[in-house]
Amino acid sequence: MMLNACIGLSFLVGCGVLWRSLPERDVPGWMFAAMMSPIIAGTVLVVAAAVRDRTSG
């Protein structure tokens, strides 16, 4: 569920930036980092939980 929530946040940032109503067509450079950060954070949390479960039982 955490990874799904993080992917949803990434879609939220991407849609907010790509479908904005400003007349300029250039996409800001920070958008890639803003979209990838929640995905990476969610993946790290899932892998950490999997490693913890694997080592504990």
Secondary structure as GFF3:
##gff-version 3
##sequence-region A 1 57
A	DSSP	alpha_helix	2	18	.	.	.	ID=ss1
A	DSSP	alpha_helix	30	56	.	.	.	ID=ss2
###
